Amino acid sequence: MYNLTIQPTKDGIRKQTAPSSGANDLNVSYWGTQPCPPGHNWGPGVRDHHKLHFIHSGKGLLRFRGVTYELSGGQGFYAPPNEVVHYTADTDEPWVYSWLGFNGSQAGAIIARTALPDQPVFDNPVVVNENWFDRLTDMADRPGGDLLLQGVLFELLAALIKQAPAPANNPDTVKPREEYVRRAADFIHRHYDEEVSMKQLSDYLGLDRKYVATLFRESLGLPPQQYLLRYRMDKACELLRSTGLTVAEIARSVGYKDALLFSRMFKKVVGVPPSKYGRETEQ
């Protein structure tokens, strides 16, 4: 449906990580393309960076903030950092999509100039059809590749601002319930390596514990403690992939004093014990 040059590896996935980007205000982290197998899914889970998906063909479902979106070729969706996202390819017509991960101190402010923070899905065949990913791959190994990648990312985000601009400023657009959930999630992200109780969370928000639990279930589809657990395990996976820390050291780093308890919870969430967790590629 949309012009895209795909040169798949054995598993059909093209993926590349950006070269070191130094201290740029906006950085490309990685990008790739994948013809998904039927029913391929990711999540529910969170990331610590911004991620855009561009659907070239096929269809699937996105579940985000308690809403299910049916998406197909010519559409795209945005996954913000530190929020639970779940997406699944159709079993009969699985989608082919590309993705782009990015971060940096200016990333949030630029995304706020689009409609994506409130409406994560965009109908944008112009952006989807552009051969952004071949351009990124072509520039990655050039001298100053991180700056060239940054330039392509600026172009892409400018196109999104043009095609899906943020609505006019309106103080009523941020609903109190949504703001409570954002504040609660932020509290968890800042204190996940400590003992976090429902009392601490509800006291921080100035709300009843049961009401906080209800807000989480309605907005994110899971209670606060389950959100905390998933966030901790996500961080543990990052540490296992990128450091040489022991299981006990990682356990303490994500808020567990008891390494055995951490190992049990890790296996329950991830499916394998931390001692056997390998460098798995997520798409």
C-alpha positions as CSV (number, residue, x, y, z in Angstrom):
1,M,0.0,0.0,0.0
2,Y,2.8,2.4,0.9
3,N,6.2,2.6,-0.7
4,L,8.8,1.1,1.6
5,T,12.0,-0.7,0.8
6,I,12.2,-3.7,3.1
7,Q,15.4,-5.8,3.2
8,P,14.5,-8.3,5.9
9,T,17.0,-10.4,7.9
10,K,16.2,-14.1,8.5
11,D,13.5,-13.2,10.9
12,G,12.2,-10.4,8.7
13,I,13.3,-7.6,11.0
14,R,15.4,-4.6,10.1
15,K,16.6,-2.9,13.2
16,Q,19.4,-0.5,13.9
17,T,20.7,1.4,17.0
18,A,21.9,4.9,16.7
19,P,25.5,5.8,17.2
20,S,26.5,7.6,20.4
21,S,24.6,10.9,20.5
22,G,26.5,12.7,23.2
23,A,24.4,15.4,25.0
24,N,22.1,16.4,22.2
25,D,18.7,17.8,23.2
26,L,17.0,15.4,20.8
27,N,18.4,12.0,20.1
28,V,17.5,9.1,17.9
29,S,17.8,5.9,20.0
30,Y,17.0,3.2,17.4
31,W,14.7,2.5,14.5
32,G,13.6,-0.5,12.4
33,T,11.0,-2.2,10.3
34,Q,9.1,-5.5,10.8
35,P,6.6,-7.6,8.9
36,C,4.9,-9.0,12.0
37,P,3.8,-12.6,12.3
38,P,0.1,-13.2,13.0
39,G,-0.9,-12.2,16.5
40,H,2.5,-10.6,17.3
41,N,2.2,-8.4,20.4
42,W,4.1,-6.3,22.8
43,G,3.1,-5.4,26.3
44,P,1.4,-4.4,28.4
45,G,4.6,-2.6,29.3
46,V,6.3,0.8,29.7
47,R,9.4,2.3,28.2
48,D,11.6,5.2,29.4
49,H,11.7,6.9,26.0
50,H,9.4,8.2,23.3
51,K,8.4,5.8,20.4
52,L,6.6,6.2,17.2
53,H,5.1,3.4,15.1
54,F,4.2,3.8,11.4
55,I,1.9,1.2,9.9
56,H,2.6,0.4,6.2
57,S,0.0,-2.4,5.6
58,G,-2.1,-4.9,7.5
59,K,-3.9,-4.1,10.7
60,G,-3.9,-4.6,14.5
61,L,-5.0,-3.2,17.9
62,L,-3.5,-0.7,20.2
63,R,-4.6,-0.6,23.9
64,F,-3.7,2.6,25.7
65,R,-5.2,4.4,28.7
66,G,-8.2,2.1,28.8
67,V,-9.0,2.6,25.1
68,T,-8.7,0.1,22.3
69,Y,-7.9,1.4,18.8
70,E,-8.2,-0.6,15.6
71,L,-5.4,0.5,13.3
72,S,-4.4,-0.2,9.7
73,G,-2.0,0.8,6.9
74,G,-1.5,4.6,6.6
75,Q,-1.9,5.2,10.3
76,G,0.6,5.5,13.1
77,F,0.6,5.6,16.9
78,Y,2.7,7.2,19.6
79,A,3.9,5.4,22.8
80,P,5.0,8.0,25.5
81,P,7.6,7.2,28.1
82,N,6.5,5.7,31.4
83,E,3.0,4.8,30.3
84,V,1.5,1.3,29.9
85,V,1.1,0.4,26.2
86,H,-0.1,-2.9,24.6
87,Y,-0.4,-3.6,20.9
88,T,-1.2,-6.7,18.8
89,A,-1.0,-7.5,15.2
90,D,-4.1,-9.0,13.5
91,T,-4.1,-12.8,13.2
92,D,-5.3,-12.7,9.5
93,E,-3.8,-9.5,8.2
94,P,-0.8,-8.8,10.5
95,W,0.6,-5.3,10.1
96,V,4.0,-4.3,8.6
97,Y,5.3,-1.4,10.6
98,S,8.3,0.7,11.2
99,W,9.3,2.2,14.6
100,L,11.5,5.0,15.8
101,G,12.6,5.5,19.4
102,F,14.0,8.8,20.6
103,N,14.7,10.8,23.7
104,G,16.4,14.0,24.9
105,S,15.6,17.0,27.1
106,Q,13.5,18.6,24.3
107,A,11.6,15.5,23.2
108,G,8.6,16.1,25.5
109,A,8.3,19.8,24.6
110,I,8.3,19.0,20.8
111,I,5.8,16.2,21.1
112,A,3.6,18.6,23.1
113,R,3.3,20.7,20.0
114,T,1.4,17.8,18.4
115,A,-1.9,16.2,19.3
116,L,-0.2,13.0,20.3
117,P,-0.1,13.4,24.1
118,D,-3.9,13.4,24.2
119,Q,-4.6,11.4,20.9
120,P,-1.9,8.8,20.3
121,V,-3.2,7.7,17.0
122,F,-2.7,9.7,13.8
123,D,-4.0,9.3,10.3
124,N,-1.0,10.5,8.4
125,P,-0.2,8.7,5.1
126,V,2.3,11.6,4.2
127,V,4.5,10.8,7.2
128,V,4.0,7.0,6.9
129,N,4.8,7.0,3.2
130,E,8.1,8.9,3.6
131,N,11.2,6.8,3.4
132,W,12.5,8.1,6.7
133,F,14.0,4.7,7.7
134,D,16.2,4.3,4.7
135,R,17.4,7.8,5.2
136,L,18.3,7.0,8.9
137,T,20.1,3.9,7.9
138,D,22.0,5.7,5.2
139,M,23.2,8.4,7.5
140,A,24.0,6.3,10.6
141,D,27.6,5.4,9.7
142,R,28.6,8.8,8.2
143,P,30.9,11.1,10.1
144,G,28.7,13.1,12.5
145,G,26.0,10.5,12.1
146,D,24.3,11.4,15.4
147,L,23.8,14.9,14.1
148,L,22.5,13.7,10.7
149,L,20.0,11.4,12.5
150,Q,18.9,14.3,14.7
151,G,18.2,16.3,11.6
152,V,16.0,13.6,10.1
153,L,14.2,13.3,13.4
154,F,13.5,17.1,13.5
155,E,12.1,16.8,10.0
156,L,9.8,13.9,10.9
157,L,8.5,15.7,14.0
158,A,8.0,18.9,12.1
159,A,5.8,16.9,9.6
160,L,3.8,15.5,12.5
161,I,3.3,19.0,14.0
162,K,2.0,20.0,10.6
163,Q,-0.3,17.0,10.0
164,A,-1.5,16.5,13.6
165,P,-1.0,19.9,15.5
166,A,-1.8,20.3,19.1
167,P,-5.3,21.8,19.8
168,A,-5.5,25.4,20.9
169,N,-4.5,25.9,24.6
170,N,-7.5,25.1,26.8
171,P,-7.2,24.7,30.6
172,D,-10.1,22.3,30.5
173,T,-8.3,19.8,28.2
174,V,-6.4,18.2,31.1
175,K,-8.9,16.3,33.2
176,P,-8.3,16.0,37.0
177,R,-8.6,12.2,36.9
178,E,-5.9,11.9,34.2
179,E,-3.7,14.3,36.1
180,Y,-3.9,12.2,39.2
181,V,-2.9,9.1,37.3
182,R,0.0,11.0,35.7
183,R,1.2,12.2,39.1
184,A,0.9,8.8,40.6
185,A,2.8,7.2,37.8
186,D,5.5,9.9,38.1
187,F,5.7,9.1,41.9
188,I,6.3,5.4,41.1
189,H,8.9,6.2,38.5
190,R,10.9,8.3,41.0
191,H,10.6,5.9,43.9
192,Y,10.4,2.4,42.4
193,D,13.8,1.5,44.0
194,E,12.3,2.1,47.4
195,E,9.5,0.5,49.4
196,V,6.4,2.0,47.9
197,S,3.1,1.5,49.6
198,M,-0.5,2.4,48.7
199,K,-0.6,4.6,51.8
200,Q,2.4,6.6,50.5
201,L,0.9,7.0,47.1
202,S,-2.5,8.0,48.3
203,D,-1.0,10.4,50.9
204,Y,1.1,12.0,48.1
205,L,-2.0,12.5,46.0
206,G,-4.3,13.4,48.9
207,L,-6.8,10.8,47.8
208,D,-8.5,7.7,49.3
209,R,-6.6,4.5,48.6
210,K,-9.6,2.8,47.0
211,Y,-10.1,5.8,44.7
212,V,-6.5,5.7,43.6
213,A,-6.8,2.0,42.8
214,T,-10.0,2.7,40.8
215,L,-8.3,5.5,38.9
216,F,-5.4,3.2,37.9
217,R,-7.7,0.4,36.8
218,E,-9.9,2.6,34.7
219,S,-7.0,4.5,33.1
220,L,-4.3,1.9,32.8
221,G,-6.1,-1.4,33.2
222,L,-4.2,-2.6,36.2
223,P,-3.9,-1.6,39.9
224,P,-1.0,0.6,41.2
225,Q,1.0,-2.3,42.8
226,Q,0.8,-4.2,39.5
227,Y,2.0,-1.1,37.7
228,L,4.9,-0.8,40.1
229,L,5.8,-4.5,39.7
230,R,5.8,-4.2,35.9
231,Y,7.9,-1.0,36.0
232,R,10.4,-2.6,38.4
233,M,10.8,-5.7,36.2
234,D,11.2,-3.5,33.1
235,K,14.0,-1.7,34.8
236,A,15.5,-5.0,36.0
237,C,15.5,-6.2,32.3
238,E,17.4,-3.1,31.3
239,L,20.0,-3.7,34.0
240,L,20.4,-7.4,33.1
241,R,20.9,-6.4,29.4
242,S,23.3,-3.5,29.9
243,T,25.3,-4.1,33.1
244,G,27.3,-6.8,34.8
245,L,25.5,-6.5,38.1
246,T,24.6,-9.6,40.1
247,V,21.0,-10.7,40.6
248,A,21.2,-9.5,44.2
249,E,22.6,-6.1,43.1
250,I,19.8,-5.7,40.5
251,A,17.2,-6.7,43.1
252,R,18.3,-4.0,45.4
253,S,18.5,-1.5,42.5
254,V,14.8,-2.0,41.8
255,G,13.5,-2.0,45.3
256,Y,13.8,-5.6,46.6
257,K,15.9,-6.4,49.7
258,D,15.2,-10.1,49.2
259,A,16.9,-11.4,46.1
260,L,14.9,-14.7,46.2
261,L,11.6,-12.8,46.2
262,F,12.9,-10.6,43.4
263,S,13.8,-13.7,41.4
264,R,10.3,-15.3,41.9
265,M,8.6,-12.1,40.9
266,F,10.8,-11.6,37.9
267,K,10.1,-15.2,36.6
268,K,6.4,-14.6,37.2
269,V,6.4,-11.4,35.1
270,V,9.0,-12.1,32.5
271,G,8.7,-15.9,32.2
272,V,12.3,-16.8,32.9
273,P,14.5,-16.4,36.1
274,P,16.8,-13.4,36.0
275,S,19.9,-15.7,35.9
276,K,18.7,-17.0,32.5
277,Y,17.5,-13.7,31.0
278,G,19.4,-13.1,27.8
279,R,19.7,-10.2,25.5
280,E,16.2,-10.3,23.9
281,T,15.2,-8.0,21.1
282,E,11.9,-6.3,21.6
283,Q,9.9,-5.0,18.6
